[in-house]
Amino acid sequence: MISIHKPVQPAMSSKADMPRGAVNDKASLETAIRGNQMVPLWNTGAPIGGKLPRSRCTPSVWSYTDTKTAELVPAREAECRAVLFINPGRAESPYTLDTLLAAHQLILPGEKAICHRHSPFAVRFLIEGEQGYTAISGKKMYMYPGDLIITPVWNWHDHGNEGDKNVIWMDGLNIPLFRSMPIDFTEHYDEEFGRDTQESSPYPDQDAADMKFSWTQMQARLQVETGDYATIEYRLPGTGDSVSATIAANMERIEPGAVSVLRKETTNHIFQVHKGSGTTELVAPNGTRTTLAWGVGDNFCVPSWYEFTNCATDSGETVYLFYFTDKPMQEKLGLWRTA
């Protein structure tokens, strides 16, 4: 005898099965699916992917003069005396771009921020001032305009200003990553050890080559490069790797009246103008053209998949642009692409 078994219908939900009798057309099927904390893919209005990257971020410039008034913030809030750059296309913190955040932080003479550590990686590029410092795991490194210091993940660090003038730097972090991947941690030194800061002592530059990159050395490297344009990535000594697994840091030189190479890639770019002035010509993925004008101290950003060139004004001054990107992360994930 041959036994015939009817197939068993799988349950749609462990909480509430869809009543079979109530599902008699496409509309009622979709209603039943949504009522079980699911979504019908055919009715979402868009496929999972797209033909082109579709970031809501837009090319933007932040004027340096607009951020310097942060000195009005009282000393007790010095740790947070920073102005975040929020992309107008997304209009929400902490997005300068989809994966990167930039900010300007001001520390007044004699001030010191509370020691802390966190999961996000950070780059710190000094804009103005002297005798400002970052101390990382007890190693105090003084900064001068154009210097770059990186803060590796989960290292105790604090900042201070031992000079008689304001110190302002640009912070660059990967904080936006933790909005979609909320696995970050932050700790304050006083909560762990009962005092505000970790003891630190001055650390010579030659012994801090894995965390501090001086402007004098980078400028010398750029000047020996031939041509009107050059760009160099900051890399860790010994390994030659990017400064982190998620962020790359770079400096480019553009002679007066010259133009950078044409770029179009999935990488997000945030620029800090160190010297000179100029414009950036952009073409959006949909073909829309935009021009950004910038000068010393300004920040500007270029979202993913915008075609762009940086152009130095014909003013007799060489342009130097510091910038950081998310290229290492994209490469490691197999997502980086260029046109």
LOVOSE-746054 format. One record per residue: residue in three letters; x, y, z of N, C-alpha, C, O, CB in turn. Coordinates in steps of 0.02 Angstrom, whole numbers, plus 32768, in hexadecimal, padded with zeros to 4 digits. Glycine has a CB too. Example, Ala and Ser with C-alpha at 12.3 -4.5 7.8 and 13.67 -1.06 7.14 Angstrom:
ALA82947EE4818682677F1F818682947F5B818682C87F5A81A782357F2081C4SER82827F90816282AC7FCB816582858002818A829E8039819282C07FE2811E
! end
This chain:
MET802B7FC58000800080008000802D803E8000805F804280237FCF8000803EILE8019806D7FD8803F80AB7FD3801E80DF7FFE7FE280EC7FF8804480C47F8ASER804580FE802B802B81338056803B817780378073818380218048812E809EILE800A81A18037801381E5801D8010821580577FDE8218807C7FDD81F67FE7HIS8047823D805F804A826D8096804582B4807B806882C6804C808B826480BELYS801A82DA8099801483208085804D834780A5805F833C80DF7FCE833D809APRO806A8376807F80A0839E809B808883C880D5805083E280D580BF83CB8065VAL80B383CF810780A383F7814180B38440813280EB844F811D80C983DF8180GLN8083846D813E808E84B5813380B884D1816D80A684C881A7804B84DB812CPRO80EF84F3815E81188510819480F4854981B680CD856D8197815B85288178ALA8100854F81F780E18586821D810085C88207813C85CC81FC80EA857C8269MET80D785FC820280EE863E81EE810B8665822881348692821F80B6866681CFSER80F686548265810E8678829F8106864C82DD80D6862682E180EA86BB82A8SER81338653830B812C862E834A80FA864F837880E2863083A8816F8629836CLYS80E8868D836980BA86B18394807186A9837D8045869B83A580CB86FB8396ALA806786B0833D802286AE83248022869782DC803C86BA82B07FFF86F2832AASP8005865C82CE80008644828A7FCE866D82647F9C868482807FED85F98289MET7FDB867782227FAC869B81F97F6F866F81ED7F77863781D47FCC86B181B6PRO7F32868581FD7EF6865D81F17EEC865281A67EE3868281807EB9867E8210ARG7EEC861381927EE98603814B7EAA861F812A7EAC863680F17EED85B88141GLY7E73861B814D7E358631812F7E32867B81227E0D869280F67DFB861D815AALA7E5A86A281487E5886EA81407E85870381087E80873D80F37E6C870B8180VAL7EB186D880EE7EDF86EB80B97EC486D280777ECC869780657F2786D080C5ASN7EA286FE80537E8386E980147E9687157FD97E7D870B7FA27E3886E7801CASP7EC187457FE57EDA876D7FAD7F1E878B7FC17F3487837FFA7EA887A67F99LYS7F3F87AE7F927F8287C87F9E7F8387FC7FD77FB187FD80007F9E87E77F5EALA7F5088267FD97F4E885A800C7F48883C80527F6B885280807F1388898000SER7F1D880A805A7F1587EC809C7F5387C380AF7F6487BD80EA7ED787BF809ELEU7F7587A7807C7FB38783808A7FE887B380A5800B87A380D67FCD87618049GLU7FEE87EE8086801F881F809D800F883880E3803C8842810C80238859806CTHR7FCF884180F07FBA885781337FCC882381677FE58833819D7F6E88658135ALA7FC087E481577FD087AE8185801B87A881918031879B81C97FB4876B816BILE804287B1815B808B87AD816180A587E4818F80CD87D781BB80AD87B2811CARG808D8822818480A4885A81AD808E885281F680B0886982238089889D8191GLY805588318200803E88268244806787F4826A805E87EC82A77FF788108243ASN809487D1824880C087A18268810987B882678137878F826580BA875D8244GLN811287FA826981558818826C81818803823281BD87F5823B8176880682AEMET8163880081F7818787F281B98174882681858143884B818E817A87AA81A0VAL819A8828814F818C88578119818E883280D781BD880C80CA81C088918119PRO815A883B80AC815C881D806A818C8842803D8181887D802E8115881C804ALEU81C18822802781F48843800081D988617FC081F088957FA9822C88137FF0TRP81A788407FA2818D88587F628167889B7F69815688B97F36816088247F44ASN815A88B07FA6813288ED7FAF815789227FD88137894C7FF780F088DB7FCFTHR819A891E7FD981C0894F800081CF898F7FD881E589C07FF5820089318018GLY81C2898E7F9781CD89C97F6F821289CD7F51821F89FA7F2881C08A057F97ALA823F89A17F64828389A27F4982A5895F7F548294893C7F8582AD89DB7F6APRO82D3894C7F2982F8890D7F34832789157F6F8332894C7F88831F88F97EF6ILE834588DD7F84837488E07FBB83AF890C7FAA83C689337FD4838C88997FCDGLY83C889077F6E83FF89317F5783E889627F2283AC89687F15843789057F3BGLY841789857F04840789B57ED1843E89B77E9C847389997EA483FD89FB7EEFLYS843189DB7E66846289E07E31849D8A0D7E4484D58A047E2C844289FA7DF2LEU848F8A3D7E7184C28A6C7E8684BF8A767ED2848B8A6C7EF084BA8AB07E62PRO84F78A8B7EF184F48A9E7F3884C18AD67F4184BB8B017F16853A8AB47F52ARG849D8AD67F7884668B057F8184688B267FC684378B267FEB84228AE17F77SER84A28B417FD784A98B658015847F8BA5801484778BC57FE084F38B768022ARG84648BB7804E84408BF68055846F8C30806484598C6A8063840C8BF0808CCYS84AE8C21807184DE8C56808084ED8C7F804184EB8C658009851E8C39809CTHR84FC8CBF804B850B8CEC8014854F8D0D801F85668D13805884D58D22800EPRO85708D227FE985AF8D477FF185A38D87801985738DAC800B85CF8D587FACSER85CD8D95804A85C18DCD807786038DEC808F86378DCA809085988DB780B3VAL86008E2D80A286398E5180BD86268E6E810085EE8E88810986528E88808CTRP86548E6A8131864A8E8B817286818EBE817B86BC8EAD8178864A8E5681ACSER866D8EFD8187869D8F33818D86C18F3181D186A18F268205867A8F778185TYR87028F3A81CF87298F39820D87168F71823C87158F67827987738F3D81FCTHR87058FAA822286F48FE3824D86B58FD5827586AB8FF282AB86EA90228223ASP868A8FAA825C864B8F9B827F86568F6E82BC862A8F6982E6861B8F7A8250THR86908F4E82C1869B8F1E82F886C78F3B833086CA8F1D836586BC8EE082DDLYS86E88F73832587188F8D835586F78FAC839387178FB483C687458FC08335THR86B78FBD838E86948FDB83C786838FA983FD86628FBA842E86568FFE83B0ALA86998F6A83F5868B8F38842886AD8F49846B869F8F29849D86A38EF38410GLU86D98F7B846C86F98F8F84AA86C68FAC84DC86D68FB4851787308FC1849DLEU868A8FBC84C586558FD484F1863C8F9D8520861B8FAC8552861C8FF084C9VAL864B8F5E851086368F26853A86618F268579869E8F2C8573863B8EE28513PRO86458F1E85B5866B8F2285F3869F8EEA85FA86998EB685D9863D8F21862EALA86D08EF5862587088EC7862D86F18E828644870F8E4F8631873A8EE3865EARG86BD8E7F866E86A78E3E8688868D8E10865186868DD4865B86728E4886BDGLU86808E2D861686688E0585DE869D8DFE85A9868E8DF0856F86298E2485C1ALA86DC8E0885BC87138E08858B87188DC68565872A8DC5852A87548E1685ADGLU87088D8F8588870D8D4D856786E08D49852B86EE8D2484FB86FD8D168598CYS86A98D6F852D86778D6C84F786758DAD84CF86458DB984AB86328D5D8513ARG86A98DD784D586A98E1584B086BD8E06846886F48E19845186D88E4A84D0ALA86928DE48446869D8DD18400865E8DE183D886268DDD83F186AF8D8683FAVAL86698DF3839986338E01836B86328DCA833786628DC38311863A8E48834ALEU85FD8DA3833585F78D6C830585DE8D8682C285B38DB282C085C88D358321PHE85F88D6A828D85E28D7D824A85AD8D4B823385BC8D108227861E8D808218ILE856F8D63822C85368D38821B85238D4381D385148D7C81BE84FA8D46824BASN85228D0E81AC85138D15816584CA8D2B815B849D8D0C817785208CD38140PRO84BE8D5F8135847A8D78812B844D8D47810684108D4B810C847B8DB98106GLY846A8D1A80E184418CE880BE84208CB780ED83E78CA380E2846A8CC3808CARG84448CA3812284288C768154840A8C9C818E83D88C8881AC845E8C47816EALA842A8CD5819F84118D0281D384078CDF821683D58CEB823883CF8D2281BDGLU84358CB3822884328C91826884788C80828084A48C70825884078C508263SER84818C8582C184C18C7382DF84C58C2782E684928C0782F484C98C968325PRO85018C0A82DC85438C2882D6855E8C23828F85988C11828685738C068306TYR85388C33825D854B8C25821885668C6281F485408C8D81DE85108C0A81F2THR85A98C6781EE85C68C9481BE85C08C73817985AF8C93814886118CA581CFLEU85CF8C33817885BF8C07814085A58BC5815E85A38BBE819B85FE8BFB8111ASP85918B978134856F8B5B814C85988B32817D857C8B1081A8855A8B308112THR85DB8B33817686068B0A81A186378B3381CA865C8B1781F2862C8AD88177LEU86398B7581C0866D8B9F81DE864F8BDD8200861E8BF981E986A08BB381AALEU866F8BF18237865C8C2E825A869A8C5A826086D08C42826F863F8C1E82A1ALA86908C9B825486C58CCC825E86AD8D02828E86718D11829186DC8CEC821BALA86DB8D1E82B486CA8D5382E487078D7E82F087408D6882E586B08D358327HIS86FC8DBB830687318DE6831E872B8DEB836A86F58DF88384872F8E2D82FDGLN87638DE1838C87648DE683D587938E1D83EA87CA8E2483CF87788DA283F5LEU877E8E43841B87A48E7C843687B68E70847E878B8E5D84A6877D8EBE842FILE87F68E7A848F880C8E7784D588308EB884E5885F8ECC84C2883A8E3984E2LEU881A8EDA851988368F1A852D88778F0F855588848ED9856E88048F418557PRO88A08F43855988DF8F3D857F88D48F2385C788A88F3C85EA89048F808582GLY88FB8EF285DA88F78ED8861E88C38EA2862888BF8E84865E88E98F0E864DGLU889A8E9585F688658E6385FE887E8E1C85F088B08E1185CE882A8E7385D0LYS88598DED860C88688DA6860388288D7F860287FD8D88862E88988D8C863BALA88208D5485D187E58D2B85CB87EC8CED85F788248CD7860587D78D178582ILE87B48CD0860C87B38C94863587CB8C58860D87B78C4F85D4876D8C888652CYS87F48C2F862C880F8BF4860B87D78BC185FF87AD8BB6862B88478BD48635HIS87D78BA285C487A38B7285B287BD8B43857D87F48B4B856387638B97859AARG87958B11856C87A58AE5853587648ACE8515872F8ACD853687D08AA8854CHIS87678ABB84D5872A8AA884B287398A7A847787738A73846187068AE78499SER87058A5B845F870C8A2D8426871B8A5083E487438A3683BE86CD8A04841FPRO86FC8A8A83D6870B8AAB839687558ABE838F87758AD283C086E18AE9838EPHE876E8AB8835387B18ACE834287AF8B188330877C8B30831687CF8AA48307ALA87E68B3D833E87E68B85833188288B9C8312885D8B82832287D88BAC8371VAL88228BCD82E5885C8BF382CE88548C3A82E7881C8C5382EE88638BF0827FARG888C8C5B82F6888A8C9F831188BE8CC982EC88FA8CBB82EF88988C9F835FPHE88A68CFD82C888D18D26829F88D08D6D82BB889B8D8D82BE88BA8D258254LEU890B8D8782CF890D8DC982EF89078E0182BB892A8E028289894F8DD08317ILE88D98E3082CA88CC8E69829E88F38EA682B489148EC6828C88828E78829BGLU88EE8EB782F489128EF1830E89248EE7835789058EBF837B88E98F318305GLY89578F0D836D896D8F0A83B389AD8EE183BB89C08EBB838F89378EEC83DEGLU89CD8EEB83F58A098EC684068A048EAF844F89DF8ECB84768A488EF283FBGLN8A2A8E7D845E8A2C8E6084A189EA8E3E84B589DE8E3184F08A3B8E9684D4GLY89C28E2F8484898A8E01848F89A58DBA848B89D78DAE846889518E0C845DTYR89868D8C84AD89A08D4884AD89678D1584B189308D2484C689D18D3D84E6THR89778CD9849C894F8C9F84A8897B8C6C84CC89B38C5F84B589308C818466ALA89638C51850389888C1D852789638BDB851E89288BD5852F898F8C2F8573ILE89858BA9850389678B6784F5898D8B33851C89C98B29851289688B5784A8SER896A8B10854889898ADC857289C88AF6859589FA8AD48599899A8A9F8547GLY89C48B3585AE89FA8B5185D48A308B7385AA8A5F8B8F85C68A1A8B1D85FCLYS8A298B7285688A5A8B91853B8A3F8BD585248A108BD884FC8A698B6384FELYS8A5D8C0B853C8A468C4E852C8A698C6784ED8AA68C6B84EB8A538C7F8567MET8A418C7784BB8A5C8C8E847B8A438CD4846C8A078CDF84668A498C5E8441TYR8A718D0484668A5F8D4984578A518D51840C8A6E8D2E83E38A978D7A846DMET8A248D7F83FD8A0E8D8883B88A1B8DCF83A08A168DFF83C689C38D7783B2TYR8A2C8DD483608A358E14833F8A0C8E1382FF89FD8DDD82E58A808E228331PRO89F98E4D82E489CD8E4E82AA89E58E2082728A1F8E22825E89C78E95828FGLY89B68DF8825A89C68DC8822589D88D83823E89DC8D54821689FD8DE181FCASP89E48D7C827F89F48D3A829B89B58D0E829E897E8D2782A68A138D4182E2LEU89C08CCE8297898A8C9D829D899A8C6D82D589D18C5282D989808C76825AILE89698C618301896F8C2E833589338BFF832E88FA8C16832689738C4D837DILE893F8BBF833189088B8E832F88FD8B728375892C8B6A839C89188B5582FBTHR88BF8B63838388AD8B4483C388958AFD83B6885B8AF483A188778B6D83E9PRO88BE8ACB83C188A98A8683B5886E8A7383E288628A92841688E38A5683C1VAL884A8A4183CC880E8A2B83EF881F8A158437885089F1844387EE89F183CATRP87F68A2C846687F68A1684AC88388A2584D0884F89FC84F887E989CC84AEASN88548A5F84C2888F8A7684E7887A8AB2851388578ADF84FC88C98A8A84B6TRP88918AB2855288848AEB857C88A68B28855E88E08B24854A889D8ADF85C4HIS88838B61855A88A18B9D853F887F8BDB855B88448BDA856D889D8B9D84F2ASP88A48C11855D88888C52856F88AB8C88854588DC8C7A852388908C6185BCHIS88918CC5854A88AB8CFD852388B48D38855188928D3F8584887C8D0E84E8GLY88E38D64854088ED8DA08567890E8DD6854089248DCC850789158D9085A5ASN89128E11855F89328E4B853F895F8E6C857389478E8C85A188FD8E7D8523GLU89A08E64856B89D08E81859989EC8EC3857F8A198EDF859E8A088E5085A5GLY89D18EDC854789E88F1B852B89BF8F56854389958F4F857089E88F1884E0ASP89CA8F90852389A48FCC853689758FE384FF895B901B850289D590048547LYS89698FB884CD893A8FC68497890A8F8C848E89188F5484A289608FD58455ASN88D18F9B847188A08F67846488BE8F30843788E78F3E840B88618F848444VAL88A98EF3844388BB8EBB8418887C8EA083F8884A8E92841A88E08E828442ILE887E8E9883B788448E7E8392885C8E478363888C8E50833E881F8EB78369TRP883A8E0E8366884A8DD88338880B8DBB831A87D38DC7833288728DA1835CMET88158D9582E587DE8D7082C787E18D2882E088158D0782DC87E28D73827AASP87A98D1082F887A18CCA8309877E8CA682D1874C8CBF82B6877A8CC1834CGLY87978C6C82BF87758C41828D876B8BFC82AB879B8BDD82C1879E8C3E824CLEU872E8BE482AB871E8BA482CA86EF8B7A829F86CF8B93827086FE8BB0830FASN86EB8B3A82B086BE8B0C828D867E8AFF82B586608ACA82AF86E28ACA8280ILE866A8B2F82DE86308B28830A85F08B1382E485CA8AEB82FF86238B68832FPRO85E28B2D82A885A58B188286859E8ACD827C85668AB3827785A18B3A8243LEU85D68AAA827885D28A61827185AC8A4182AA858A8A0E82A086188A43826CPHE85B18A5E82E585938A40832085488A4F832785298A38835685B88A57835DARG852C8A7582F884E48A7E82F984C18A4182DB848B8A2E82F284D08ABD82D1SER84E08A2282AA84C389E4828D84E189A682AD84C8896F82A484CE89E38242MET851789AE82D2853A897782F38548898C833B8581899B834B857C896282CDPRO8516898F8366851D89AC83A98542898083DB85258964840984D989BC83C6ILE8583897B83CF85AD895083FA85E689788418861A895C842B85C7891483D3ASP85DE89BB841C861489E58435861089EE848185DB89E7849F86138A288413PHE864A89FD849E86518A0884E686768A4A84F286A08A5E84CA867689CD8509THR86678A6B852A868C8AA6854086958AA1858C86668A9085B086678AE8852DGLU86D28AB085A386DF8AB085EB87068AEF85FD872E8B0885D587078A718601HIS86FB8B0A863A87208B438653874F8B2D868A873F8B0386B486EF8B7A866DTYR878A8B49868887C08B3386B587AD8B3A86FF87BE8B10872887FF8B5A86A7ASP87898B71870F87788B7C875687488B47877087498B3887AC87598BC1875EGLU871F8B2B874486F18AF7875A87158AB6876986FE8A8E879186BC8AEB8725GLU874E8AAC874987758A6E875387A88A75878B87B58A4587B187978A5B8713PHE87C78AB1879088018AB887BC87F98AF087F088268AF98819883E8AC58794GLY87C28B1487EF87B58B46882287DA8B88881987DA8BB1884787C68B2B8863ARG87FA8B9287E1881A8BD387D3880F8BE3878988018BB7876088678BD187E4ASP88148C24877888008C3C8736882C8C2586FE88158C1D86C587FE8C868735THR886B8C19870B88988C0C86D388CD8BD786E488DB8BCA871E88BB8C4C86BFGLN88E88BBB86B0891F8B8C86B689618BB386B489678BE3868E891D8B57867DGLU89908BA086DD89D08BC286DD89F18BBA869889F08B84867A89FF8BA58715SER8A0E8BF1867F8A2F8BEF863E8A6D8C19863F8A768C44866A89FF8C088607SER8A9A8C0B86108AD78C32860A8AE78C3D85C18AD38C1485978B138C0E862EPRO8B0A8C7385B18B1A8C83856A8B3C8C4885488B678C2785648B468CC18566TYR8B278C3D850B8B408C0484E48B608C2084A58B3F8C4484808B088BD184D3PRO8B9F8C1084978BC08C2C845C8BA18C12841B8B898BD984178C0B8C1B845DASP8BA18C3D83E88B818C2C83A98B9D8BEB838B8B778BC4836F8B898C648377GLN8BDD8BE183908BFC8BA683718BE38B6583908BE78B3083718C478BAA8375ASP8BCA8B6983CE8BB08B2E83EF8B658B2783E98B478AF784008BC48B2E8439ALA8B468B5983CA8AFD8B5983C38AE88B55837A8AB18B6B83688AE08B9783E3ALA8B128B3883518B058B3783098AC78B0F82F68AAE8B1582BE8B408B1C82E5ASP8AAF8AE583248A738ABD83158A338AE3832789FC8ACA831B8A758A7B833BMET8A3A8B1F834689FF8B4683598A028B8F834389CE8BAE833989F68B4383A3LYS8A3F8BAB833B8A458BF183278A698BF782E58A9D8BD782DA8A698C19835EPHE8A4E8C2182B98A6B8C2D82778A738C7982708A428C9E826E8A3E8C0F823DSER8AB18C91826D8ABE8CD9826E8AB28CF882298ABC8CD981F58B048CE78285TRP8A9D8D38822B8A928D5D81ED8AD38D6881C88AD48D64818A8A708DA081FCTHR8B0A8D7681EB8B498D8381C98B5F8D47819F8B798D5081688B7F8D9681FCGLN8B568D0B81BA8B6A8CD081948B3B8CC481588B538CB381228B6A8C9381C1MET8AFA8CCD81628ACC8CC2812B8AD58CF680F48AD48CE680B98A848CC48145GLN8ADF8D3581088AEA8D6980D58B298D5A80AC8B298D63806F8AF08DAE80F6ALA8B5D8D4480CD8B9B8D3380AA8B908CFA80788BAA8CFC80408BD38D2080DBARG8B698CC9808B8B5A8C92805E8B328CA980218B3F8C927FE98B348C5B8082LEU8B038CD6802C8ADA8CEE7FF58B028D1A7FC58AF68D197F898A9E8D15800FGLN8B318D407FE08B588D6E7FB68B878D4A7F878B988D647F528B7F8D9D7FE2VAL8B9D8D0E7F998BCA8CE97F6C8BA48CC47F358BC28CAB7F058BF48CB87F93GLU8B628CC17F3C8B3A8CA27F068B388CD27ECB8B2F8D0E7ED38AF18C927F20THR8B3F8CB77E8F8B3F8CE17E538AF88CF37E3E8AC98CD07E508B648CBE7E1AGLY8AF28D287E178AB18D3C7DFC8A8D8D6E7E288AA28D7D7E608A868CFF7DF2ASP8A558D887E0D8A2E8DBA7E3089FE8D9D7E6489DF8DC17E8A8A068DE27DFETYR89F98D5B7E6589CC8D3A7E9589ED8CFC7EB18A0F8CD77E8D89888D287E73ALA89E28CF27EF189FB8CB47F1189D08CA57F4D89B68CD27F6E8A468CBB7F26THR89C78C667F5C89A48C517F9889C98C177FB889E28BEA7F95895A8C3D7F88ILE89CD8C177FFA89F08BE3801F89C48BCD805989A68BF5807C8A358BFD8039GLU89C18B8B8062899B8B70809B89CA8B6880D78A028B5180D0897A8B2C8088TYR89B18B7B811189D48B6D815089CF8B21815D89988B05815C89B68B96818CARG8A078B0181688A078AB981748A2F8AA881B38A5D8ACC81C68A248A938138LEU8A1C8A7181D28A3E8A5C82108A848A4282008A8D8A1C81D08A148A278234PRO8AB48A5582288AF88A3C821D8AFC89F182298AD789D582528B2B8A60824AGLY8B2789D182058B308989820E8B02896181E08B1A893C81B68B2389758256THR8AC0896A81E88A91894381C08A7F8965817F8A708943814D8A52893681E8GLY8A8089A8817E8A6B89CC81428A2089CE813A8A0789E381068A8989AD8106ASP89FB89B9816E89B289B9816B89968A00817289B88A2E81888995898C81A1SER89568A08815E89328A46816C89308A5081B8893E8A2281DE88EA8A44814FVAL89208A8D81CE89238A9C821588F08A74823E88F88A6E827B89178AE58220SER88BC8A59821E888E8A2C8240886C89FF820E88748A0881D188598A548268ALA884689CF8227882289A181FC87E589C181DC87C989A781AC880D89648223THR87D089FB81F787938A1B81DD879F8A5F81BE87778A77819687618A238215ILE87D78A8081CF87E48AC481B8882A8AC9819A885A8AAE81B587DC8AF781F1ALA882F8AEC816288708AFE814588778B4A814A88468B6F814488758AE680FBALA88B58B61815588C38BA9815988F58BBB812389238B95811588DF8BBC81A0ASN88EC8BF5810489148C0980CA89218C5480CB88FD8C7A80EC88F28BF58089MET89548C6980A689608CB0809B896E8CB9805089918C908032899C8CCB80C6GLU89518CED8032895F8CFA7FEC89788D417FE289668D6F800789218CED7FC1ARG89A28D497FAF89BE8D8A7F9C89A68D9C7F5789A68D737F298A0C8D887F9FILE898F8DDB7F4F897A8DF47F0D899B8E387F0389908E667F2A892C8DF97F08GLU89C28E3E7ECE89E38E7E7EC089B18EB27EA7897C8E9F7E8D8A1C8E737E8DPRO89C08EF27EAF89928F277E9A897A8F1E7E5289A28F157E2489B38F6B7EA2GLY89388F227E49891B8F1C7E0789158ED47DED88FB8EC97DB789428F437DD7ALA892E8EA47E13892D8E5E7DFD88EF8E3A7E1788C98E557E3F896D8E397E15VAL88E68DFD7DFF88AB8DD57E0E88C18D907E2488F28D757E0B887B8DD07DD1SER889C8D737E5388AC8D2F7E6A88988CFC7E36887B8D0E7E0288888D207EADVAL88A68CBE7E42888E8C887E1788418C847E1D88248C977E5088AF8C447E2ALEU88228C6A7DE987DA8C5F7DEA87CC8C1F7E1187EB8BEB7E0487BD8C5A7DA1ARG879E8C227E40878E8BE87E6987438BDA7E66871A8C087E6687A48BF37EB2LYS87328B9B7E6486ED8B847E6C86F08B3E7E8987048B0E7E6686C58B857E27GLU86DE8B387EC886E48AF77EEA86B08AF27F22868F8B237F33872B8AEE7F07THR86A98AB77F3C86788AAD7F72868E8ACB7FB486678AD07FE3866A8A637F7BTHR86CD8ADF7FB786E98AFC7FF486C78B3D800786B78B667FDC87348B087FECASN86BC8B48804886A68B88806386E48BB1807687138B96809486788B7F80A1HIS86E58BF28064871E8C1D807187098C58809D86D58C778091873D8C37802FILE87328C6880D0872B8CA580F7876E8CC980F687A28CAC810787148C978141PHE876D8D0980E187AA8D3180D987AF8D68810E877D8D85812287AB8D508093GLN87EC8D74812487FD8DAD814F88308DD6812988668DBE811888188D958195VAL88208E16811D884D8E4180F688858E5A812588788E80815388268E7D80D7HIS88C18E44811888FA8E59814189188E9A812789278EC6814F892F8E218142LYS89228EA080E6893D8EDC80C9891D8EE88085890A8EB98061898B8ED880C2GLY89168F28807388FD8F3A803188B18F3E802D888E8F36805E89168F0A8000SER889A8F4A7FF088528F4F7FE388448F337F9D88718F2C7F7488398F987FEAGLY88058F257F9187F48F097F5087AB8EF47F4C87818F0B7F7388208ECF7F40THR879D8ECA7F1C87598EB17F11875C8E667F0487908E4A7EF287378ED67ED7THR87238E467F0D871B8E007EFB86E08DFB7ECB86A98E117EDA870F8DD37F3BGLU86EE8DDE7E9186BA8DD57E5E86A18D8D7E6286C88D5E7E5F86D58DE47E16LEU865E8D857E6A86418D427E7486098D337E4385E68D607E2B86278D3C7EBBVAL86028CF47E3485CA8CDB7E0D85AA8CA27E3485CA8C707E4385E28CC37DC6ALA856A8CAA7E4685468C797E6D85388C3A7E43853E8C3D7E0685048C967E87PRO85268C037E6385158BC67E3D84DE8BD27E0A84DB8BAF7DD685008B907E6CASN84B18C027E17847B8C107DE7848E8C447DB384648C577D8A843D8C277E0BGLY84CD8C5C7DB584E48C8C7D8384E28CD47D9984FA8CFF7D7484BC8C847D46THR84C58CE47DD384C28D287DEC85088D427DFC852F8D207E1C84948D2C7E29ARG85168D807DE785578D9E7DF385558DCE7E2E85248DF37E37856F8DC27DB4THR858B8DCE7E5685908DF97E9085D78E147E9686078DF27E83857C8DD27ED1THR85DE8E517EAF86208E6E7EBC86238E837F0585F78EA67F1E862E8EAB7E8ELEU86578E6E7F2886648E837F6D86A08EB17F6E86D28EA47F4E866F8E457F9CALA869B8EE87F9386D38F167F9C86EC8F117FE486C38F0F801286BF8F5F7F8BTRP872D8F0F7FEF87488F05803187898F2D803B87AB8F3F800A87548EBB803FGLY879A8F39807B87D78F5C808C87F78F3D80CA87DF8F0A80E287C98FA68098VAL882B8F5C80E488518F41811C88248F34815887FD8F5F816C888A8F70812FGLY882A8EF9817588058EE681B087C28EC781A387A58EA781CF87FB8F2281DAASP87A88ECF816687668EB4815687678E688151879C8E4A8146874B8ED28115ASN872D8E4A815A87228E03814D86F28DFC811386C38E24810C87088DDF818CPHE86FC8DC980EA86CA8DB980B886C98D6D80AE86FA8D4A80BC86D88DDD8075CYS86918D548094868A8D0C808D86718CFA8047864E8D218026865A8CF080C2VAL86838CBE8032866E8CA27FF286508C5D7FFE86758C30801286A98C9F7FBFPRO860F8C547FF485F08C13800086068BDF7FCC86248BEF7F9985A58C197FFFSER85F58BA27FDB86048B697FAF85E98B737F6985B18B8B7F5F85E88B297FCDTRP86128B5F7F3886008B5A7EF185F38B9E7ED085D28BA27E9C85C28B2F7EEBTYR860C8BD47EEE860E8C157ECC864F8C197EA686848C097EC186078C507EFFGLU864C8C2F7E6886898C3E7E4386A18C837E5886788CB27E5C867C8C3B7DF5PHE86E28C8B7E6686F88CCD7E7D87428CDA7E6F876A8CAB7E6986EA8CD57EC7THR87538D1A7E6A87978D327E67879E8D6D7E97876F8D957E9E87AC8D457E1EASN87D88D737EB787E88DAE7EE088148DDD7EB788448DC77E98880B8D997F23CYS88038E1D7EB988268E4E7E8F88428E857EBC881E8EA37EE387F68E6D7E5AALA88838E937EB688A38EC87EDD889A8F0B7EB888A28F0E7E7B88EE8EB97EE9THR888B8F407EDD88868F827EBF88CB8F987EA788FE8F837EC288698FB47EF0ASP88CA8FC37E7689098FDB7E59892190177E828923904F7E6989008FEF7E0ESER8933900A7EC1894290407EF0898B90437F04899F90707F298918903A7F2EGLY89B290147EED89F890127F008A058FE87F3D8A3F8FE07F518A1190567F0BGLU89D18FCC7F5D89D98FA37F9989C88F5A7F8A89948F4B7F6E89AD8FBD7FD2THR89F48F2E7F9D89E98EE77F9589B28ECF7FC489B08EE37FFE8A298EBF7FA1VAL89858EA67FAB894F8E8A7FD389658E487FF289828E1D7FD0890F8E807FA9TYR89588E40803389628E00805589208DEC807689038E12809D899C8E05808ALEU89088DB1806588C98D98807E88D58D5780A488ED8D26808888968D8E8045PHE88C38D5780E488C08D188109887C8CF980FD884A8D1D80FC88CE8D238156TYR88798CB880F588388C9880EF883A8C508109886E8C2F810988208C9880A5PHE88008C3A812187FB8BF5813887BE8BD48117878E8BF5810587F58BF18185THR87C38B92810F87908B6C80EA87828B2A810D87A38B17813D87A88B6080A2ASP87518B0780F387408AC4810C87588A8C80DD873D8A5580DE86F48ABE8116LYS878A8A9B80B487A18A6B808287BA8A29809F87A989F5808487D78A8A8059PRO87E28A2980D687F989E880F087C089B9810287C3897D80F4882489F3812EMET878C89D48120875289AA81328731898E80F38721895380F1871F89D2815BGLN872789B980C2870689A280848730896C80618715893B804786FB89DD8055GLU877289768061879D89448041879A89018065879788CD804587E5895E803ELYS879C890380A7879B88C580CE875988A080C68757886280C987A888D38118LEU872388C580BB86E188A680B186D58893806886A18876805786AB88D580C9GLY870488A4803C86FC88957FF686C988C17FD386AB88AD7FA186E7884E7FEELEU86BF88FF7FEE868C892C7FD486A889677FAD868389897F8A86618944800CTRP86E889757FB4870489B07F94870289A97F48870F89747F2C874D89BC7FABARG86F089E17F2886EA89E17EDF86FA8A277EC586EB8A597EE586A389CA7EC8THR87188A2A7E8A87278A6A7E6B87108A677E22870F8A317E0487728A7B7E6FALA86FE8AA17E0886E68AA37DC287218AA57D9287178AA77D5586B78AE17DB7
! end
